[in-house]
Amino acid sequence: MSSTREQLRALPFLEGLTDTAIHQLSQLVQPARYECDELLFEEGTPRRLLALILTGAVAIEKGRDGRPVRIATLGAGEAVGEGLLLDDSDHGTTARAVAETTAFVLSRSQVEEMLKQSPQLYAALVARAARAISHRLSAVDATLVGRGRTLGFGGTRMRQEHDLLGERDVPDEALYGVQTLRALENFHITGVPLREFPALIEALGAVKEAAALANADLGLLTRTTADLIVRASAELRAGRHHEHFLVDMIQGGAGTSTNMNANEVIANRALELSGHARGDYQFVHPNNHVNLSQSTNDVYPTAVKLALHTAIEELRRAMGELAAAFLAKGAEFAPFIKMGRTQLQDAVPMTLGQEFTAFGHTILEDVDRLGEAQALIREINMGATAIGTGITAPGGYAECVRAHLSRITGLELITAPDLVEATADTGAFVQLSGVLKRCAVKLSK
């Protein structure tokens, strides 16, 4: 087994340190092991350690809009928590092991001892920390501000992936793959990436989780592979990894790039969870495993319906609160007489309370109409695959995936009785559009 000094000497972060400095550092560091998904430290907590990664991988996450955004993935030879060398402010990010990870760590007390006993070593580490933090800040800017949509994704390490068109370099930190990369190049339409629609990404996670469970039930996936896909999909539903959904919200192919973006992110996260390298698809493949028994033509409309159902529920709640406020004012204003108007002229007397009560009732009518639209949206076509015939999906899959998806979402979903018709039909979306227009027109009054 390599000595502590030999292991430290091999770390790129410490490249250039003298033998004396390496020896001094070896007397201070302590070995540590972190399980997959274990936190090294959390955003907003006091700085307490600096870790030099020996094996595994650590994701650096930053909270944004109430959910964690992965801004960098650090591997063997890199350092995390370098801010401990610079100041005593709280952590500005969270560090999470995304695979079983080993490291040498320095505590705050050990850094303070180093400053007193070995100031030259401390100065050398500060210089290296400053360079690493400067590089990472560019990644934060690229990912949080929006330039993460470019091919660099804030990092410089690349991995090679291939598809039927050939081989391409993909940013190693990215959870997406070559299909998403091609979509980024091909579809510059709105400039608005999918990550701006968290409800849709969460819905895609629910669909992929249900599909993996159904495929495992039917013997098409091993329980081990299905469990990895389920765990990765559940993380999407919890708001994680959305920063890797970079394809344009509008793209050619009826949503194929959206579906593949989801497949690749889930596959690569599953690979991380199982201790394999991102892009090593022999273990978990975006198409052969994550998209098994599916097509964009049943995944995408189902996910859109789930996302819309969530949005409609929020709208119904808000409109219900507005209607209740109008009805309360109707009761309060009942004693006050005013002139009612018709044809832009004063007509006959009424109370101000009657006017406000009418406002409340007209809004409540639309709350009911939205509920009717929700009922139509709960009909899904999972199991239809490409055109509704169910080609490539095994017998029993449609009902099995529906049952799992209902349990995951808590919705009473139903499978369309005619999957060919349902795959081509947009009637539910047309009706919802009409109801939303009705709501807008009546609210504008």
PAZALUM-824209 format. One record per atom (N, C-alpha, C): x, y, z. Coordinates in steps of 0.02 Angstrom, whole numbers, plus 50000, padded with zeros to 5 digits. Example, Ala and Ser with C-alpha at 12.3 -4.5 7.8 and 13.67 -1.06 7.14 Angstrom:
<rs>
506604971650390
506154977550390
506604983550390
506424988850354
506844994750357
506455000250394
</rs>
This chain:
<rs>
500424994050000
500005000050000
500445006250000
500265011249960
500665017349955
500645021050022
501205024250038
501225028250098
500835034750087
500685038150143
500325044450138
500705049450095
501365049650103
501765054350064
501725052749989
501755046349972
501715044449901
501035046249872
500505045149910
499835046949886
499765054449877
500035058249924
500005065549917
500405067949857
500995065049848
501415067049792
501075065949725
500625061049721
500295059349657
499705063949641
499505068249688
498915072449678
499095078549636
498745079649579
498885085549537
498815092149575
498355092449623
498255098649661
498895100749697
499305095849716
499905097249755
500535097349712
500455097049646
501025096849601
501495102749614
502135101349619
502635106649629
502835107749701
502485104549749
502685105249819
503355101749831
503755104549874
504405101549890
504305095349932
504825091249936
504795085249977
504665087050050
504965092550072
504865094750141
504135096450153
503835100050105
503125102050112
502675095950112
502815091050069
502415084950066
502475081250133
503075080950161
503165077650225
502775081150280
502805087750281
502445091550332
501685090450326
501445090350264
500735089350253
500515082350274
500945077350262
500775070450278
500685069450353
500995073850393
500935073450466
500275076350491
499925080050447
499315083550467
498675080150443
498685077550381
498065075050351
497825068650384
497165067550380
496855061550406
496455058250350
496455051550345
496065048150293
495315048550309
494915048850256
494185049050264
493865045250207
493275042450221
492895038850170
492175041350171
491895042450112
491205044950106
490805040250061
490215038450084
489765034350044
489445038649990
489195035349937
488845038949884
488265042849913
488205049149896
487685053849916
487805056749986
488355055050018
488515057950083
488795064950074
488605069550118
488845076450114
489515077150150
489985080550116
490605082450149
490495088750190
490125093450161
489905099450196
489305102250160
488955106950193
488325109450166
488345117050162
488045119750110
487995126950100
487695130350162
488025135750184
487765139450241
488015137150308
488405131650310
488675129150374
489405131550382
489655131750443
490345134150454
490855129650418
491375132750392
491905128950359
492265124750412
492355118350396
492675113950445
493195109350416
493215108550349
493715103950322
493915105850251
494505103650232
494755103650163
494905096450146
494655094050090
494755087050070
495155086650006
495655082250006
496045080649946
495805073849922
495475073749864
495135067749841
495645062649814
495615056549840
496045051149816
495695046949764
495085044749779
494685040849732
493955043149736
493575041749683
492865043449683
492735050149650
492185053249668
491985059649638
491545063449686
491595070149684
491215074549728
490895079949686
490235080849694
489875086149658
489855092349702
489975098149671
489895104549704
489225107349683
488795108749732
488115110949717
487985117849748
487575121649713
487385128349736
486625128849734
486325131149789
485605131849790
485365137249743
484845135649704
484555140549658
483805139349655
483405144349673
482675143749671
482435137749711
482765136549767
482545131249812
482765124249792
483195123549742
483435116849723
484185117149711
484525111449721
485255111449711
485445111149638
485935115149618
486195115149550
486925112749553
487085107549516
487775105049514
488185109649470
488695112849498
489095117549460
489775114649441
489965109149472
490605105949455
490605098849484
490995094549452
491105087749478
491855086749483
492095085649543
492815085049555
492995077749564
493585075949539
493805069049542
494465068249577
494765062349569
495395060649602
495925065849586
496285067949637
496835072749628
496635079949639
495975081249647
495745088149656
495565089349730
495485095649746
495335097649815
494645100749819
494325099849876
493665102849888
493675105849959
493365111649966
493365115050030
493965119450041
494295121649985
494905125649990
494785132350024
494155134550025
494005140950058
494215141050130
494295135150161
494515134750230
495195138150239
495605138250186
496265141250189
496235148850185
495665151550162
495645158650145
495265162950195
494715160350223
494335164350271
493925159750315
493565162750362
493155158750408
492405159750396
492225161950336
491515162650319
491195155750310
490535155650308
490175149250298
490285146750227
490165140250219
490215137250152
489725140450104
489955142250045
489515145049994
489205139849949
489425133649956
489165128149915
489095121849958
488795116749928
488745110149959
489195105349921
489545101049957
489955095849926
489645089049941
489485085249889
489135078949896
489515073449858
489675068049892
489985062349857
489485059349809
489675058649745
489225055649696
489455048549679
489955046249714
490185039349711
490555038049776
490685031749792
491085030449852
491755033949845
491935037949894
492505042449887
492965041849947
493625041849933
494125042149986
494515048649979
494755051150035
495105057650033
495555058250094
496025062850089
496395065350147
496075071950166
495935072950230
495605079150251
496025082850302
495945089450300
496245094050349
495675097550385
495695097650451
495195101250490
495415108450500
494965112650526
495135119650539
495715120150588
495705116050640
496245116350690
496915114450659
496905109650612
497535107650580
497795113150533
497335116650500
497545122350458
497845127850501
497545129150559
497815134250604
498495132250629
498595125850644
499245123350665
499755124150609
499545122650547
499985123350489
500225130550482
499755135250490
499925142350483
500465144350533
500435141550593
500935143250644
501595139650633
501555133150618
502155128950616
502485128750547
502085129250494
502355128450426
502065133850380
502225140150391
501915145550351
502065144950276
502645142250258
502785141550186
502325136450153
502185130950188
501715125950163
501025129050157
500825132850207
500175136150205
500125140850145
500645144750133
500635149450076
500585145650010
500935139950005
500915136049943
500215133249930
499885131049984
499205128349976
498705133949959
498805139849989
498365145449973
498405147249899
499015147349872
499095148949800
498725143949757
498775137549774
498435132349735
497675132849743
497455134549804
496745135349816
496455141149776
496835146649772
496595152449734
496505150849661
496975146949632
496915145049562
496305140549551
496205135749596
495645131149589
494985134749596
494935139349644
494315143049654
494165147549595
494685150649567
494585154949509
494295151049451
494565145049439
494305140849386
493585138849400
493435137249463
492765135049480
492255140649474
492465146849488
492005152449482
491765153249410
492195151849362
491985152149292
491455146949278
491515141149311
491005135949303
490345138149333
490385141449392
489775143949424
489425148849378
489805153449348
489515158349303
489195154949243
489535150049214
489285146749155
488645142949170
488605139749228
488035135449244
487445139349271
487565144149317
487015147649348
486745153349305
487185156749269
486965162449230
486655160249164
486885154649137
486565152349076
487045150149022
487685151949028
488145150048975
488315142648979
488035139149030
488115131849033
487795128448973
487385132248936
487075129448875
487605128248822
488175131648827
488715130448779
489025123648794
489445121448748
489685114548752
490185113448809
490475118748836
490985117748888
490715115748955
490105117848973
489795116449037
490255118149095
490675123249086
491085125749140
491695121649155
491835116249120
492405112049136
492855111149075
493435108049086
493915107049032
494015099749016
493875095249063
493965088049050
493405085649003
493585081248958
493105078648909
493105071048911
492545068148891
492505060948881
492235059848810
492375054148782
492165052848713
491565048248712
491045050248675
490455046148665
490335045448590
489955040348571
489825039448500
489095037648489
488845039348430
488185037248408
488255035248335
487695034548299
487725032248230
488085037148184
488135043448205
488465048448163
489205048948176
489445045648229
490165045848242
490315047348315
490935049148329
491165050448397
491205057948410
491045059848472
491085066848492
491345067348563
491685072848577
491905074348645
491335077648683
491195075148743
490675077848787
491015080248851
490815086048878
491115088248941
491035082848995
491585081049027
491575075449073
491125076949133
491055083249152
490635084949209
489895084249193
489725084249129
489015084249109
488705077349119
488085077349144
487705071149148
487355069649082
487285074649038
487005073248972
487535069848929
487335067648869
487795064048825
487775066648754
487965062348707
488085064448638
487435066648604
486865063448620
486245065448588
486035072448608
486115074048672
485975080848695
486455085748664
487085083748658
487585088048627
487375089948556
487145085048518
486935086448449
486315090948448
485865090048496
485275094348499
485475101548513
485975102548556
486215109248571
486485112648508
486785108648465
487075111448404
486535112648351
486015108548350
485535108748296
484945113348307
484755114448370
484125117948384
484245124348424
484405129648389
484455136248420
483825140148401
483295139248440
482645141948420
482425147448468
482295145748531
482055150848578
482605153348624
483125149448634
483645151248683
483435149848754
482855146748764
482615145048831
482705137548842
483135135548888
483265128348898
482735125048941
482715118448937
482225114548975
482285115549049
482875117149073
482965117849146
482535123449175
482265127849132
481825133149156
481125130549170
481005124049158
480335121149168
480405115149215
480505116449280
480625110949327
480055105949331
479435108249323
478875103549328
478905098249273
479145100249213
479205095349158
479765090449172
480325092849198
480885088249214
480675083449269
480325085849319
480095081449372
479605076249345
479185078349298
478705073649267
479075068349226
479595070349190
480005065449153
480325060449201
480545062849259
480825058349309
480315053349332
479695055549342
479165050949364
479025045649312
478995047749248
478865043049193
479415037849189
480045040049192
480605035449187
480645030649247
480475033149305
480465028949364
479935023449357
479335025449335
478795020549326
478975015449273
479285017649219
479475013049165
479985007949189
480475010249228
480985005649253
480675000349298
480215002449341
479884997649386
479464992649346
479104995049295
478704990549254
479144985549216
479694988049188
480154983549152
480454978349198
480594980249260
480854975349308
480324970249326
479704972549336
479154967949352
479064962749297
479164964849234
479054960349177
479684956549157
480224957249196
480824953449184
481274956149130
481174962349108
481584965149054
482194968749081
482174970849144
482744974049176
482904970149240
483544969749257
483714966849321
483504971749376
483374969149435
483184973549490
483734978549507
484354976449498
484914980949512
484914986949465
484834985549400
484824991049351
484214995449362
483644992249373
483024996149384
483095000549445
483394997949498
483465001949559
483905008049548
484425007349508
484855013049492
484475018349453
484075016149404
483675020849365
483155024249409
482845020449453
482345023249499
482665028549544
483255027049571
483585031849615
483765038249578
484035037549517
484215043449478
483595047449459
483055044049440
482435047349421
482125050949481
482155047849539
481885050949599
482265057349616
482905057549601
483285063749613
483045069349567
482865067649505
482575072749461
481925075349490
481515070849516
480875072949546
480985077249607
481555076449640
481715080349699
482045087049682
482115088449617
482385094849596
483125094949582
483455089149584
484175088949572
484325087749498
484915090049477
485205088749410
484825092349354
484385097049370
484015100449317
484475104749274
485045106749301
485505110949262
485785107349202
485715100749199
485965096849142
485445096149086
484865099149095
484345099049043
484405105649003
484805105248950
485005111348915
484715112048846
484375106948820
484105107548752
483565112948751
483485115948693
482985121248684
482295118448698
481875122648728
481195120348745
480805118448682
480985121248625
480675119348561
481205116348516
481085110348493
481575106948450
481205102548400
481545100748346
481245096148298
481205089148326
480775085048295
480735078048315
480235076548369
479745081048379
479185079748425
479415078348496
479985081248517
480215080448585
480735075148595
481005072348540
481505067048546
482125069448585
482345075548572
482935078048607
482795078948682
482185080848699
482005081348770
482035074448802
481745069448769
481745062648795
482455060048803
482875061248753
483565058848757
483965062648810
483835069048819
484165072848872
484015069448939
483385067648949
483195064249012
483525057349017
483505053548962
483805046848963
484545047148981
484905051948951
485625052348963
485785054749033
485425059649058
485545062049126
485415056449176
484875052849167
484705047349214
485225041849209
485425040049147
485915034649139
486585036549171
486815042649160
487465044549187
487435045349263
486875047749289
486815048049362
486795040949391
486455036349357
486435029449380
487135026349379
487525028149329
488215025749326
488615028349385
488525034749401
488865037549460
488665033749523
488015032449530
487775029049590
488055021949596
488215018949540
488475012049541
489235011849540
489555017649542
490285017849544
490625017549477
490255018249423
490545018049356
490625025149328
491035025749277
491175032249247
490585034549205
490475041149204
489965043849159
490145042049087
489645039849050
489765037848980
489915030548971
489995026749026
490155019549020
489495015749015
489175016348957
488485014148949
488385006648945
488915002748948
488814995448948
488444993249012
488464997349064
488144995549127
487434998349132
487345004649115
486675007649111
486665011949048
486235010049001
486225013348935
485615017848929
485695023848900
485115028448893
484535025448854
484685021948799
484155018948759
483965011948782
484455007648788
484315000548801
484024999248870
484155003648917
483915002648986
483425008149007
483635014449005
483195019849030
482585020648986
482655019948920
482105020948874
481775014448852
481915009048887
481655002448869
480885002448870
480584999548818
479854998848810
479515005648801
479885010648780
479615017448774
479775020448706
479435025948692
479575030148634
479465037348656
479785042048622
479645049048635
478895050348630
478555046648585
477855048048571
477375045748626
477615042048675
477195040948734
477495044148796
478155044548800
478485047648858
478345055148860
478455058548804
478415065948805
477705068448818
477185066048783
476515068548798
476295066848869
476495061048894
476315059248962
476635063949012
477285065349002
477635069949048
477335076949044
477175079248984
476865085848976
476205086149013
475805080749008
475165080649043
475255080949119
475745077249144
475865077349216
476075084349239
476515087549200
476735094349217
476155099249214
475735098549163
475145102949158
474665101749215
474575095549235
474125094049291
474355097749354
475005097849366
475275101349423
475145108849417
475275111649358
475175118849347
474445120749354
473995116549328
473275118049333
473055117949406
473315113249444
473135112849515
473335119249551
473925121849535
474135128149565
473685133949543
473495133949479
473055139249454
472365138849486
472095132849492
471445131949524
471455134449596
472005132949631
472055135149701
472065142749705
472445145949661
472495153249662
471825156449643
471485153549593
470845156349572
470315155249626
470355149549661
469895148349716
469975153449772
470605155149786
470735160249838
470475167049816
470565168649751
470315175049726
469555175249729
469225169749710
468495169449713
468245170349784
468585167049831
468375167649901
468435174849926
468955178349903
469045185249923
468485189649895
468285188349832
467735192149802
467085190749840
466955184449856
466335182749892
466315185949961
466895186149994
466925189450060
466765196850054
467035200050002
466885207049991
466145207949972
465875202949937
465165203349920
464725203849982
464905199850032
464525200150095
464645206750131
465265209050129
465435215350163
465085221350131
465025221250064
464755227050028
463995226450015
463675221450044
462955220350032
462525226450046
462665230650096
462225236350110
462285242150061
462785242250020
462925248249980
462585247849912
462185253049897
461815253449834
462235257049782
462195254649721
462535257949665
462115257049603
462295260349549
461935259449486
462255253849446
461845249249424
462075244249377
462095247249307
462545244649265
462635247649199
462525242349145
462275244549089
462215240349029
462275244748968
462585242148916
462705246048855
463075252548871
463545252148918
463975257748937
463585263548968
462985262148994
462585267349025
462305264949092
462165269849136
461815268149198
461135265149181
460945259849218
460325256349203
459875256149265
459935251049307
459495250249365
459915249149427
459625250249486
460015249649548
460205242349563
460765241649599
460985235249625
461435236749685
461635231549721
462105232749776
462825231349752
463285234749784
463995233349769
464165226149787
463825223649839
463925216649859
463735211749804
463175213149769
462975208849714
463495208549659
463805214249646
464315214649593
464915210349612
465155211049674
465745207249695
465585199749701
464975198149722
464785191149726
464775187949657
464545191749607
464535189249538
465255187949514
465715192449532
466415191349514
466665184649542
466505183449605
466725177249637
466435171049603
465785171349586
465465165549556
465725164149485
465865169449448
466105168249379
466805165149380
467215166849430
467875163749436
467805156449458
467335155149504
467235148249526
467005143749469
466625146449422
466435142449363
467055140049326
467545144449319
468145142549282
468585137749322
468545138149388
468895133049429
468615126149412
467955125749404
467645119349385
467855117249315
467875122049268
468065120349199
468795117749197
469225120749237
469915118449240
469955111349268
469515109849316
469485103049343
469285098049289
468815099949246
468615095549191
469195094449143
469585099749130
470165098949086
470685094349118
470765094849184
471225090349219
471025083049210
470385081749212
470155074849205
470355071949138
470305075949085
470515073649019
471275072449016
471645076649051
472375076149050
472615069949087
472215067249131
472415061349168
472385054949126
472145055549064
472165049849018
472835049948982
473215044548987
473895044248960
473955038748908
474505038948869
474605033848817
475245029948828
475485029448890
476085025448902
475955018148881
476435015348845
476355008748817
476185008948743
476025014948718
475865015648647
476485015048604
477065016948632
477705017648597
477625022248536
477875020448478
477955025348424
477305027948395
476845023548377
476235025848343
475595023348377
475665019848432
475075017448467
474975009948464
475375006448424
475284999248418
475634995448473
476054998848512
476404995648567
477004991548545
477244992648484
477824988948460
478414990148506
478794985048522
479374984748567
479184984548641
478544985448657
478334984948728
478014978148739
478174974748794
477894968048806
477164968248828
476824962748823
476134962348846
476094963848920
475584967748938
475494969549008
475864975749030
476304978248987
476724983949006
476304990249018
475824991748973
475444997948978
475094998549045
474764993249067
474414993449131
474894993749190
475454990149183
475944989949237
476264996849247
476455000149192
476785006649199
476275011849223
475645011249202
475135015849227
475045015349302
475035009149327
474935008049399
475515011149438
476125010049415
476705012949450
476685020649446
476505023349388
476505030549380
475955033749423
475385030449430
474855032949474
475095033149546
475445027949567
475695027749636
476215033149647
476665034149600
477205039049607
476925046149610
476435047649567
476175054449563
475585055749610
475265050449633
474675051349674
474055053249634
474075052349568
473515054149525
473165047849500
472515048249490
472125042649463
472175042849387
472725040349361
472845040349289
472485034449257
472285035249195
471985029749158
472335029049091
472385022949067
472675021649001
472135022548948
472285026348897
471805027548843
471565020948814
470915020248801
470645013948775
470895012248705
471055017348665
471315016348597
471975020048593
472535016448599
473185019748602
473385022748536
473155019948480
473315022948415
472985029848411
472345030148429
471985036548429
472305041448477
472475039148538
472735043548590
473415046348571
473825042548535
474495044848517
474455050548466
473945050448424
473875055748374
473435061548398
473065060548452
472555065348473
472855070848517
472665077048503
472875082648546
472265086148576
471705082648577
471075085648600
471115088448671
471445084848716
471485087148786
471865093748790
472385094448749
472775100648750
472375106348720
471995104848667
471575110048635
471045112448684
470725107748719
470215109748767
470505113848824
471085111848849
471405115648902
471575122648878
471815123248817
471975129848789
471355134248788
470785131248769
470165135148767
469945137348837
470025132948886
469825134748954
470275140248981
470925139848966
471385145048989
471215151848957
471015151648893
470815157848860
470185160548893
469715156148909
469105158148944
469275161449010
469725158449048
469925161349113
470225168249103
470665168949053
470995175349042
470505180749023
470025179048979
469535184048957
469095186249015
468875181449056
468435183349112
468805187049167
469425185249179
469825188849229
469965196049206
470035196949140
470195203649114
469615208549124
469005205849136
468425210249148
468475213549216
</rs>
